[in-house]
Each structure stands twice: as structure tokens, then as C-alpha cells.
Amino acid sequence: MFNHFKYPKIYILIAFFMISSCSEETILYNEIENPEGTIKTASLPQTQNKLYQSFPSFSSNSKLHFGNEKDSENLFSLVQMTLFSGNIPPVSLVDLLADSIQVDSAMVFFQTQDSLNTTFSLGLYSITSDEDSVFSDSLNYYTLNDFIDFEASSTLLQTVDLSPENVVPDSTGLDSIKFMFDSGSDNLENLKQYFFDADTYPARTFMLKDEDGSLDELFTIQSNESTNGPKMRVWFKAFVNEETTIDTFITFFSQSDMSVFIPPVIEDNDFNFISLNSGSGLRSIVEFDLGIIDSLSRNELFKNSNLVLNLESSNLTEEDEFYVVVTALQDSVESWSFSSPFIHNESDSEDEEDIENFVTDSNFIISRKIEDNQVRIPIQAFLQGYKNGLFQHNELMLYSAPVNSPFDKVRLNLNDIEVMYVEP
């Protein structure tokens, strides 16, 4: 039988080499302190920083929002429907007004995953505009004046009262919110006149809003980005001839939608910190002194270099998670007196040519979560890329990650970048 303890010295040597090969990342404290060693450290201070406002965003949330949440007010949501049904052959909205068609009833319905704590009335309106496209991806509270007056250019079709008792998601996690238009009712006639008549009102857009604006909690419905997006079903009879009648229904789908909202107020104190909030579009641009990196040889390797931010204040609850994104800029900031699209300091110029929109560099983008009131973002890839000529500029942009709630807002204190690098 083979004796495992026959060659103890050989096993000791093998173990030594295995431990050595797994410990190449180990850095001893006296190596850092030893100026003659290969491990060096440096501190890269910030030289400029500025609060910057981009277009507000509801992030990647495939939902439409109602109610007030964390100092954000959701005004209304817009849903544009398809001109043709999803049936084969397709039927247009205007076809439903033909003499050979008798519309019996209709239902506009939405899906929600939410429950309610309070009762509110949700109104369904039709946008009565002679414009074909009444909103775009750039629509938000700040550019509302560039579009039609939605509330003045709309007709109320129906309201539905929602309460904790009648909004109860089932085993699939969904519940339906239904606006019914029954045969012979004034509501059905209004739907036919102000929505089906796409020749007169080509917008084909519903507006949904909290009727009295009293909803003091967040309530959402699925948007067209979801497989459970808004739909309209119409039941009708088609008279082919005196002897043939087709009794059927067709379904129209949402093709685009969005919520219009008032984001959190930008306070004076926001300018003193790295302030981030996707609902208000708040981002921060920071410039660092990378002169010491320029003086290093090309073959320097960066290790354990972190951008550290401490949480100053926020509206986060204990259950909320917040991710901070850091990315490089494709173009350098030419003048730090630039103006944002929607906010201006007294020292900012109001000239349009001084308003800048910054493009990020896809070669460096990384995000980390705030934990224990701090976020540590490794940026050695950025520093190595800067040293090797991949990045030309010493500015970084910080913003709220798309996975965050658009209503979450944080203020962060920024520390100098602590750099550890290895001399070959």
C-alpha cells in the first residue's frame, strides 16, 4: 500500500509553491511604506465638480406612475394606441364608424401589480388634438411647454373608482383596471366620436390621471414595455349583406406611452454635494488631478484604486437599494461655467451656446451599490486606460443607475481617489 507520509519534504515543497501561486495579490504593509518597494500609493484630489441636469428619466421601469412619492408629483400618463387592430385582416379605428358596423361595447383595460391603501378616482380621457404625434421620448415636466396643453385638449370618457377592496392582484400577481363602454351609453358614443374618429383626432392617445390629485401613495400600471401593457377591445357586428352578420371583437394595443411628472425640487444644498436623482435628471461631473499618472512610466499597473463616496443624506428607506454609476466622458468639459438644459446658477450664462449635453464613453462604465452609508467604485480600469491613452480626459460623470427608483435621491460626499500601483 502506498504510504502518503513517505515523502514529507516533497509535500511541504508542493504546498509552499501552491500557497505562493495563490498569493500574488497579497500586499504587505511594509511594502507600501517602503519607498524603494514596487508597491506605490498616491492620492488624486478633485479639482472641479458641478451638479449637472440631464433629461429626467423613469429609468428602466416598464410602468406608468400615479400619485405622489418622495416629493415627486405624477401629473398624468399618456397612452397612444395603434391605428389598426392586431387582427388579420387588420381593422382601423375609423372602420368602426362605417354604416356596415355596429359597435356593441368596448373595454379599455390596464394591468397592475400594485395594491392600494387609499381610494382614488382614475379618469380616462381622449386627447382631442389635430396633431398626429402629441408626445415624444423627450417629453417631461421641463419641456411641457413645448407640447400641446394636454388637459385643455382632452375630453373625459369615463372614470373608475379604485380602492383597496377592488384592486387585488391575483395568483399571477396582476389585477385588471377596466373602463367599460356599454351599448347605448353616452360613454360609448363619446368613445366613438372622440377616439375612433382618427381622421378628426389623429392622436389616438388616452390620458389617465388622478381626478382630484389626492393620491398620496405611488400607484403603477404596466406600460407598453410590458407584455401586460394597455389594450382596447371592441365588440361589434359587421353586416355583410341582408343575410350575413359577423359578430366578433378586435383588440388594439398601446404603441407608446409615458408618464408626465414633477420631479423633486432641486435645492440650494444639492449644489454642495454629489447629488443624484434620475427623476430630476440630476448628475454630477467631477474633474480629478491626474498629473501624477502622467508622470508615471507607461508600464505602471494600477491595483485597488477606488472612488469612495460617503452618504451625506437621502430619502431612501431601509428597504431601498441605490446604485451609483460612474462613467468616463467622451469629450472634455471646456468651461466649468456651462449651463444645464433646465437649471442655471446666477453665474451661469443664459446663452444657448453655453448649454452643454455631455456624451459618455462606453469604454468605461461601472456601478456599485450604496452599502453601510458608503459606495466604493473600483476605477483602476479607467486609470490604466488613461495611462495607456484609451481615455483622453480627466473627468468622470456620476449618475443614478437605471435600476433605481426615479423618486430616490441621494447626496454624497466625494473623497480623493486613493490609488495603488505596481512598478514593473
C-alpha positions as CSV (number, residue, x, y, z in Angstrom):
1,M,0.0,0.0,0.0
2,F,1.2,3.5,-0.9
3,N,2.3,5.5,2.2
4,H,1.2,9.1,1.9
5,F,3.7,10.2,4.6
6,K,6.7,8.6,2.9
7,Y,8.0,11.8,1.3
8,P,7.1,14.6,3.7
9,K,9.7,17.1,2.4
10,I,8.2,16.8,-1.2
11,Y,4.7,17.5,0.1
12,I,5.9,20.5,2.0
13,L,7.6,22.0,-1.1
14,I,4.5,21.4,-3.2
15,A,2.3,23.1,-0.6
16,F,4.7,26.0,-0.4
17,F,4.5,26.6,-4.2
18,M,0.7,26.2,-4.2
19,I,0.4,28.9,-1.5
20,S,2.8,31.1,-3.3
21,S,0.9,30.9,-6.6
22,C,-2.4,31.9,-4.9
23,S,-1.0,34.8,-3.0
24,E,0.2,37.1,-5.8
25,E,-2.4,39.7,-4.8
26,T,-1.1,39.8,-1.2
27,I,0.4,43.2,-0.4
28,L,2.4,43.7,2.8
29,Y,2.0,46.9,4.8
30,N,5.8,47.5,4.9
31,E,5.9,47.2,1.1
32,I,3.5,50.2,0.8
33,E,5.5,52.2,3.3
34,N,8.9,51.3,1.7
35,P,9.7,53.9,-0.9
36,E,12.1,51.5,-2.5
37,G,9.5,48.8,-3.0
38,T,7.4,48.0,-6.0
39,I,4.0,49.0,-4.4
40,K,3.2,52.7,-4.5
41,T,0.3,54.7,-3.4
42,A,-1.0,58.1,-4.4
43,S,-4.0,60.4,-3.7
44,L,-5.7,62.0,-6.7
45,P,-7.6,65.1,-5.5
46,Q,-10.7,66.5,-7.3
47,T,-10.1,69.9,-8.9
48,Q,-13.6,70.7,-10.2
49,N,-17.1,69.4,-9.7
50,K,-20.5,70.6,-10.8
51,L,-24.1,69.5,-10.5
52,Y,-25.5,68.8,-14.0
53,Q,-29.0,68.2,-15.1
54,S,-29.8,65.9,-18.0
55,F,-33.3,64.9,-19.1
56,P,-35.4,63.4,-16.3
57,S,-35.9,59.6,-16.7
58,F,-38.2,57.0,-15.2
59,S,-35.3,54.6,-15.7
60,S,-36.0,51.1,-17.0
61,N,-39.3,50.7,-15.1
62,S,-41.9,49.4,-17.5
63,K,-44.7,51.1,-15.7
64,L,-46.9,54.2,-15.7
65,H,-46.9,56.2,-12.4
66,F,-49.7,57.9,-10.4
67,G,-49.8,59.7,-7.1
68,N,-47.1,61.4,-5.1
69,E,-43.9,59.8,-3.9
70,K,-40.9,61.3,-2.1
71,D,-41.6,64.9,-3.2
72,S,-42.3,63.8,-6.8
73,E,-45.8,64.5,-8.2
74,N,-47.1,62.4,-11.1
75,L,-49.4,64.6,-13.2
76,F,-50.8,62.2,-15.8
77,S,-49.9,59.4,-18.1
78,L,-50.3,59.3,-21.9
79,V,-51.0,56.1,-23.9
80,Q,-51.1,56.1,-27.7
81,M,-52.9,53.2,-29.3
82,T,-52.3,51.5,-32.6
83,L,-54.3,52.8,-35.6
84,F,-55.1,49.2,-36.7
85,S,-56.1,46.2,-34.6
86,G,-53.9,43.2,-34.1
87,N,-56.4,41.0,-36.0
88,I,-56.0,39.6,-39.5
89,P,-57.1,41.3,-41.6
90,P,-56.5,44.4,-39.5
91,V,-59.3,46.8,-38.8
92,S,-58.7,50.6,-38.4
93,L,-60.3,52.7,-35.8
94,V,-62.2,54.7,-38.4
95,D,-63.5,51.5,-40.0
96,L,-65.6,51.0,-36.8
97,L,-67.6,54.1,-37.7
98,A,-68.8,52.7,-41.1
99,D,-72.5,52.2,-41.7
100,S,-71.9,48.5,-42.0
101,I,-70.5,48.3,-38.5
102,Q,-72.5,48.3,-35.2
103,V,-70.3,48.7,-32.2
104,D,-71.9,46.9,-29.3
105,S,-69.4,47.7,-26.5
106,A,-65.8,48.4,-25.8
107,M,-63.4,48.0,-22.9
108,V,-60.1,49.8,-22.3
109,F,-58.1,47.9,-19.7
110,F,-54.8,48.1,-17.9
111,Q,-52.9,45.7,-15.7
112,T,-51.4,46.5,-12.3
113,Q,-49.1,44.6,-9.9
114,D,-49.9,47.1,-7.1
115,S,-52.3,47.1,-4.2
116,L,-53.8,50.3,-2.7
117,N,-54.0,51.7,0.8
118,T,-56.3,54.5,-0.1
119,T,-59.2,55.2,-2.6
120,F,-58.9,57.4,-5.6
121,S,-60.7,58.1,-8.9
122,L,-58.8,57.4,-12.1
123,G,-60.0,59.3,-15.2
124,L,-59.7,58.2,-18.8
125,Y,-59.5,61.0,-21.3
126,S,-59.1,61.2,-25.1
127,I,-56.6,63.8,-26.5
128,T,-58.6,65.8,-29.0
129,S,-55.8,67.3,-31.0
130,D,-55.4,67.7,-34.7
131,E,-51.8,66.6,-34.4
132,D,-50.8,63.1,-35.2
133,S,-47.9,62.8,-32.7
134,V,-48.6,64.7,-29.4
135,F,-45.7,63.5,-27.3
136,S,-42.2,62.1,-27.6
137,D,-39.5,60.5,-25.5
138,S,-38.2,64.0,-24.7
139,L,-41.5,65.0,-23.0
140,N,-41.3,65.7,-19.3
141,Y,-42.2,68.4,-16.9
142,Y,-39.4,70.7,-18.1
143,T,-40.4,70.6,-21.7
144,L,-44.1,70.5,-21.2
145,N,-44.5,74.0,-22.7
146,D,-43.1,72.7,-26.0
147,F,-46.2,70.4,-26.4
148,I,-49.9,70.9,-26.5
149,D,-51.9,71.7,-23.4
150,F,-52.9,68.1,-22.7
151,E,-55.5,68.8,-20.1
152,A,-57.2,71.6,-22.1
153,S,-57.1,69.4,-25.3
154,S,-58.9,66.4,-23.9
155,T,-62.3,65.0,-23.3
156,L,-63.3,62.9,-20.3
157,L,-64.5,59.5,-21.4
158,Q,-65.0,57.7,-18.1
159,T,-63.8,57.4,-14.5
160,V,-63.3,54.4,-12.3
161,D,-63.1,54.4,-8.5
162,L,-60.1,52.3,-7.2
163,S,-59.9,51.2,-3.6
164,P,-58.0,48.6,-1.5
165,E,-61.1,46.3,-1.9
166,N,-61.3,46.2,-5.7
167,V,-57.6,46.3,-6.6
168,V,-56.3,42.9,-5.5
169,P,-53.6,41.2,-7.6
170,D,-54.5,37.5,-8.2
171,S,-52.2,34.4,-8.1
172,T,-50.4,35.7,-11.3
173,G,-49.5,38.9,-9.5
174,L,-51.8,41.1,-11.7
175,D,-55.2,42.8,-11.5
176,S,-57.1,44.5,-14.2
177,I,-58.4,48.0,-14.3
178,K,-61.3,48.2,-16.7
179,F,-63.1,51.1,-18.3
180,M,-66.4,49.6,-19.8
181,F,-68.3,51.3,-22.6
182,D,-71.7,49.6,-22.8
183,S,-74.1,49.6,-25.8
184,G,-76.3,52.7,-26.0
185,S,-74.4,54.7,-23.3
186,D,-73.2,58.2,-23.7
187,N,-69.7,56.9,-22.8
188,L,-69.7,54.7,-25.8
189,E,-70.9,57.5,-28.1
190,N,-68.1,59.7,-26.8
191,L,-65.5,57.0,-27.3
192,K,-66.7,56.6,-31.0
193,Q,-66.8,60.4,-31.6
194,Y,-63.6,61.5,-29.8
195,F,-61.3,58.4,-30.1
196,F,-62.4,56.2,-33.0
197,D,-62.6,59.2,-35.4
198,A,-58.9,59.2,-36.1
199,D,-59.4,61.4,-39.2
200,T,-60.5,64.3,-37.0
201,Y,-58.4,63.4,-33.9
202,P,-55.4,61.5,-35.2
203,A,-53.5,61.4,-31.9
204,R,-55.2,58.1,-30.8
205,T,-54.0,59.0,-27.3
206,F,-55.6,58.3,-23.9
207,M,-54.7,60.4,-20.9
208,L,-55.0,58.9,-17.5
209,K,-54.9,61.0,-14.3
210,D,-55.9,61.1,-10.7
211,E,-59.1,63.1,-10.9
212,D,-58.7,65.1,-7.7
213,G,-54.9,64.8,-7.2
214,S,-55.3,63.4,-3.7
215,L,-53.4,60.1,-4.1
216,D,-50.6,60.3,-1.6
217,E,-49.0,57.0,-2.4
218,L,-47.4,55.6,-5.5
219,F,-49.6,53.5,-7.8
220,T,-48.4,52.0,-11.1
221,I,-49.9,50.2,-14.1
222,Q,-48.0,48.2,-16.7
223,S,-46.8,50.2,-19.7
224,N,-46.4,49.1,-23.3
225,E,-42.9,47.9,-22.5
226,S,-44.6,45.1,-20.6
227,T,-46.3,42.1,-22.1
228,N,-49.3,43.2,-20.0
229,G,-49.5,46.6,-21.5
230,P,-52.6,48.7,-22.1
231,K,-55.2,47.3,-24.6
232,M,-58.6,48.3,-26.0
233,R,-61.1,45.6,-27.0
234,V,-64.1,46.4,-29.2
235,W,-67.1,44.1,-29.7
236,F,-69.1,44.8,-32.9
237,K,-71.4,43.4,-35.6
238,A,-70.4,43.6,-39.3
239,F,-73.3,43.4,-41.8
240,V,-72.0,41.8,-44.9
241,N,-75.4,41.6,-46.6
242,E,-79.0,41.1,-45.6
243,E,-78.5,37.5,-44.7
244,T,-74.9,37.6,-43.2
245,T,-73.8,39.2,-40.0
246,I,-70.4,38.7,-38.3
247,D,-70.5,39.1,-34.6
248,T,-66.9,39.4,-33.3
249,F,-64.4,41.6,-31.5
250,I,-61.0,43.1,-32.2
251,T,-58.1,44.3,-30.0
252,F,-56.0,47.4,-30.2
253,F,-52.6,47.7,-28.4
254,S,-50.6,50.5,-27.0
255,Q,-47.6,51.5,-29.2
256,S,-46.1,54.2,-26.9
257,D,-46.8,55.7,-23.5
258,M,-45.2,57.7,-20.8
259,S,-45.9,59.5,-17.5
260,V,-45.5,63.2,-17.1
261,F,-44.4,64.3,-13.7
262,I,-42.9,67.0,-11.5
263,P,-39.6,65.6,-10.0
264,P,-38.1,66.5,-6.6
265,V,-37.2,70.2,-6.2
266,I,-33.5,71.0,-6.8
267,E,-32.4,72.7,-3.6
268,D,-29.5,75.0,-3.0
269,N,-27.9,72.4,-0.8
270,D,-27.8,70.0,-3.8
271,F,-25.0,72.0,-5.4
272,N,-22.7,71.4,-2.4
273,F,-22.6,67.6,-2.9
274,I,-22.6,64.9,-5.5
275,S,-26.4,64.9,-5.9
276,L,-28.1,62.1,-7.9
277,N,-31.7,61.6,-8.9
278,S,-33.0,60.2,-12.2
279,G,-36.4,61.7,-11.7
280,S,-35.0,65.3,-11.8
281,G,-32.2,64.2,-14.1
282,L,-29.5,65.2,-11.6
283,R,-26.0,64.1,-12.4
284,S,-22.6,65.3,-11.2
285,I,-19.4,65.8,-13.2
286,V,-16.1,65.6,-11.4
287,E,-12.6,66.5,-12.6
288,F,-9.5,65.0,-10.9
289,D,-5.9,65.9,-10.9
290,L,-4.3,63.1,-12.8
291,G,-0.9,64.8,-13.1
292,I,0.9,62.1,-11.1
293,I,-0.4,59.5,-13.5
294,D,1.0,61.4,-16.5
295,S,4.5,61.3,-14.8
296,L,4.5,57.6,-14.4
297,S,6.0,55.2,-16.9
298,R,3.8,53.6,-19.4
299,N,4.1,50.1,-17.9
300,E,2.8,51.1,-14.4
301,L,0.0,48.7,-13.4
302,F,-2.9,50.0,-11.2
303,K,-4.4,47.9,-8.4
304,N,-7.1,48.5,-5.8
305,S,-7.9,52.1,-6.9
306,N,-11.3,53.2,-5.6
307,L,-13.5,56.2,-5.9
308,V,-15.1,56.4,-2.4
309,L,-18.3,58.4,-1.7
310,N,-19.9,58.8,1.7
311,L,-23.7,59.2,2.0
312,E,-24.5,62.7,3.3
313,S,-28.3,62.5,3.1
314,S,-31.0,60.7,1.2
315,N,-34.7,59.9,1.0
316,L,-34.0,56.2,1.0
317,T,-35.9,53.8,3.2
318,E,-34.3,50.8,4.8
319,E,-35.6,48.5,2.0
320,D,-34.4,50.8,-0.8
321,E,-31.2,50.0,-2.8
322,F,-29.4,52.7,-4.7
323,Y,-26.7,52.1,-7.3
324,V,-24.3,54.8,-8.4
325,V,-22.9,54.7,-11.9
326,V,-19.5,56.2,-12.8
327,T,-18.5,56.7,-16.4
328,A,-15.8,58.5,-18.4
329,L,-16.7,61.4,-20.6
330,Q,-16.1,61.3,-24.4
331,D,-15.5,65.0,-24.6
332,S,-13.7,67.2,-22.0
333,V,-15.5,70.0,-20.1
334,E,-14.3,73.1,-21.9
335,S,-15.7,75.5,-19.4
336,W,-17.0,74.8,-15.9
337,S,-19.4,77.8,-16.2
338,F,-21.6,75.8,-18.5
339,S,-25.4,75.8,-18.0
340,S,-27.6,72.7,-17.8
341,P,-30.6,72.4,-20.0
342,F,-33.1,73.2,-17.2
343,I,-31.2,74.8,-14.3
344,H,-29.0,77.9,-14.1
345,N,-26.8,79.3,-11.4
346,E,-26.6,83.1,-11.2
347,S,-23.1,82.9,-12.5
348,D,-24.2,80.8,-15.5
349,S,-24.7,82.3,-18.9
350,E,-28.2,82.0,-20.3
351,D,-26.9,81.8,-23.9
352,E,-27.9,78.6,-25.7
353,E,-24.4,78.0,-26.9
354,D,-23.3,77.7,-23.3
355,I,-25.7,74.9,-22.6
356,E,-23.9,71.5,-22.9
357,N,-25.0,68.0,-23.2
358,F,-22.3,65.5,-22.4
359,V,-21.7,62.2,-24.1
360,T,-20.3,59.3,-22.0
361,D,-17.6,56.9,-23.1
362,S,-18.8,53.4,-23.3
363,N,-15.3,52.1,-22.7
364,F,-15.6,52.7,-19.0
365,I,-18.9,52.5,-17.1
366,I,-19.3,50.8,-13.8
367,S,-21.8,50.8,-10.9
368,R,-21.8,49.8,-7.3
369,K,-24.5,49.8,-4.6
370,I,-24.5,52.1,-1.5
371,E,-23.8,49.9,1.5
372,D,-23.3,51.0,5.1
373,N,-23.7,54.6,4.0
374,Q,-20.8,54.4,1.6
375,V,-20.2,53.4,-2.0
376,R,-16.8,52.2,-3.2
377,I,-16.3,52.1,-7.0
378,P,-13.2,50.4,-8.5
379,I,-11.8,52.6,-11.2
380,Q,-8.4,51.0,-11.9
381,A,-9.6,50.2,-15.4
382,F,-10.2,53.9,-16.0
383,L,-6.8,54.9,-14.6
384,Q,-5.0,52.2,-16.6
385,G,-6.8,53.3,-19.7
386,Y,-6.0,56.9,-19.1
387,K,-2.3,56.0,-18.7
388,N,-2.3,53.9,-21.8
389,G,-4.1,56.5,-23.9
390,L,-7.5,54.9,-24.1
391,F,-9.1,57.8,-22.3
392,Q,-8.0,61.4,-23.0
393,H,-9.8,63.3,-20.3
394,N,-9.7,63.5,-16.5
395,E,-13.4,64.0,-15.9
396,L,-15.9,61.4,-14.6
397,M,-19.7,61.6,-14.6
398,L,-21.8,60.1,-11.8
399,Y,-25.5,59.4,-12.0
400,S,-28.3,57.2,-10.7
401,A,-28.4,53.8,-12.2
402,P,-31.4,52.8,-14.4
403,V,-32.5,50.2,-11.8
404,N,-33.1,52.8,-9.2
405,S,-36.5,54.2,-8.5
406,P,-36.8,57.6,-10.3
407,F,-38.0,59.1,-7.0
408,D,-34.9,58.2,-4.9
409,K,-32.5,61.0,-4.3
410,V,-29.1,60.9,-2.6
411,R,-26.4,63.4,-1.7
412,L,-22.8,62.1,-1.5
413,N,-19.5,63.5,-0.2
414,L,-16.7,62.7,-2.6
415,N,-13.2,61.7,-1.3
416,D,-10.0,61.9,-3.2
417,I,-9.2,58.9,-5.3
418,E,-6.8,56.5,-3.4
419,V,-4.5,54.8,-6.0
420,M,-2.3,51.8,-5.5
421,Y,0.0,50.9,-8.4
422,V,2.8,48.5,-9.1
423,E,6.1,49.4,-10.7
424,P,7.3,46.6,-13.1
